[in-house]
Amino acid sequence: MGLERKMWRGMFAPGKIVQLRQVCFTPGRVFQPGRYLVGELPDIAFEMGLVEEAPPVKGKNAQIQDIEPPPETES
């Protein structure tokens, strides 16, 4: 019999950045693979083992920031 790896949201700090490895479907939304804050993902993503700790970004701050693009100017 194989070993099963149980995961849950509590394994990660609330503000931690994690990597969603594959698409996660919920009744209200589709989550694409990528980097997310722990609180942004549904519990099922953790329970299904789709989430892992994100590696640090080389040469950049590992925090995700919402950066607004500069306003477009009309020429």
Order of alpha helices (4+ residues) and beta strands (2+ residues): beta-beta-beta-beta-alpha-beta
